[in-house]
Amino acid sequence: MATPKFDRLSIELSRRINDAVSSASTNGDTLSANDRTAYINKALLIFQNNYIKGVKGDLYLYAKLFPEMITQTQITLTSNSDYTIGSGMKNYYGLLSGLTTNDKYIRSVPSSQYHVIKSNYLPTFTPTANYPICVEFGGIIYIFPNSYASTNIKILYITTPISPTDGSFLVQGGSYDSPFNDIWNNEIVSIAEELFKTDIKE
């Protein structure tokens, strides 16, 4: 499949390091196409991590900066009102919210609040059928209370720039393109360029 955004990143990196190629699949004299792909993948992850740290882990603020990183999907809950994150969601980074089949908003809380929710320790954190709460803990998404067991719900989550199928790195010409909008290309390539320059100094 076509990966136009990833290709632009690869070609720009080749130009930045004076190893210009005309296509992302072409090997340069200094770096092969696969080498550039490796640098771009590292840069994508560092770029995301830098901004996550910049907003101090506030996923809602991050989502305002990067709306393209929000994904909606439907999941089917087990009889325990939970869902184990698996294939198709391997690019999961963090939970934003949910929506029941009858359009009730499901508020998300941080993973650190899992035991507070489960134990009903704090009244302000006690979920009800009309005001459910979702929380991801240990790779499992839990819905409280158990009113929506064995039903379908929609969730919004923040993605990370890897394959949603198996969690592998992105590849040039692969099934998944860089998820970031092109306006961030300069920053991403600058990170990849710096990684390369660091490597050749060693």
N, C-alpha and C positions, 0 to 999 in steps of 0.2 A: 504493500500500500504506500501511498504518498505521505511523506512527512515534511511538508514545506517549511514549517517553523524550525524544526530540528536541523534541516538542511541549511537554512540561512545561518544558524548559529555555527555550524561546522565550517561553512565557507568563510564566514567572517573571521573565525579563529585562525584559519589558514592564512588569511591576509595579514592579520595582526602580527603573526610570527614570521612574516616574509617567506611564506611557504605556500603561496597562493595556488589554489586549484579552482577549476571551473565548475565542479560538481562535488557534492558531499560524498559520493561513492569513490572519488578518485584519490589515490594515494599521493601524498606530497613527497618531496625529497627528504624532509625532516620528520614528518609524522605521517603515518598511514591513516587511512580513513577510520580504521578501528581505534587507533590511538586518539584521534580527535573525538570520536564518539565517547571514549572513556573520560576525557577531560570535560566534555560538555555535560555528561551525566553527573560528574562530581560537582561541577559548577552549579547545576540546577538544584542539587540538594543543599549546597552551601548557601546559595541565594535564598532559598526558602527558609532555612534555619536562621539566617541573619535577620530576616523580617519577623519571624516568629519571636525571636529574642527581642527585637526592637519594639514589639507591641506587648512585651512581657507575658507572652502566652495567651493573650486575649484573642480567642479565635473569632469573635464577632468583629473586632476591629480589623483583624487580618482579612476577614471576608469582605470588608468594605474596600480594602486596598486591592484585593485580588478576587473579585467576584467570579472570575473564570475558574477559580479553584474550588468552587462549590458544586457538588454533585447531588442530585436527587435520585433515589432508588427505592424500589419497593422490596420489603423483606417479609418473610413469613415467620411469625413467632412460634416457638414450641409451646407445649402445654404448660411450661413454666414461665411463659411470657418473656422469653429471651431469644437471642439470635447470635450464633457464633459467626464471626466475620471470616469469610472464606473466599473462594475463587469468585472473581468479579468485583471484589472489594479489597483486593490486596494493596490498592493505592490509598487505603483509608489512613487519615491522619488524626482527625478529631471530629466529634459529634457536635452538631449545631442544634438540631431540633427534630421533631417528628410530627406526624399528622395521622390521626386514626381514620378509619373508613367513613366515620360519620363527622369528619372534619373537626375533631377536637385537637387543639394544639397540645403537643407534648413538649414540655420544657426540659431542656438539657441541663444537667449539673456536672461539675468536674468529677473525675474518677475518685478524687480524694474524699468525696462525699458519699461513696457507695455504702459504707457501713452505717452512716447516719440515716440514709434513706431506708435501707433494709430493716433497721431496728426501730424505725419510727421514734428516734430519740428526741428529735426537735419538732415541735408542732408546726413550725413554719416550713419544714421540709417533709411534711406528711402528705403523700400523694393521695388523690381521690379519683374516682372514675371520671369526674368532670375536669379534674386538673391533674392529669397523669404526669409522671416524670420519667425521663430516660437518662441512663448513665452507662457509659462504656467502662468496663473494668476487666482487665486481663484478656482482652480480645473478644469479649462477649458484650453485646448490647442488652441491657435489662430494661424492661418497662414496668413501672410500679404505678398503681397496684396491679394485681394479677387479673384485671378485668378484661384484658385483651389477649388472653391466652389463645394460641392456635388461630390467630387472625393475621391479616395482612395490614401492615402500616407502611407509610412513606417516611423516609428519613432524609435529612440534609446533612451532609458531612463535608469536611475539608479534605481534599485529596493531596497526595504528595506525588512528585513527578517520576513515577515508576509505572510499570505495567499493572493494570487492575486485575489481570488474569492470574498472574503468578508472582507478582512482586519483583520481577526482574528489571534490570535497567532498560531504558529506552534504546532503540537501535535505529540507525538511519534506514529508511525504507521499510520500517516495521509496521506493526498494526496500530501503534499509538504514537501520536506526535507530542511535542512539548506542549504542556497545558497552559503555559504562561503566554499572555498577550505579547505581541511583537514590541510593544513600547518598552519592555524590560530587557530586550535583547542585548543592548549595549552593556548593561550591568552584568548580565550573565556571562557574556563573552569576556568581559574584563576579568572576571573571577577565573575563568578557564585559562586566560592568558597568564595571569599571575601564578597559577598552579604550574603551568609549563615552565615559566621562567625560574620558579623555585626548584623544579626538578633538574633543569640543566645546570644549575649552580652547584648541585650536590656532587 
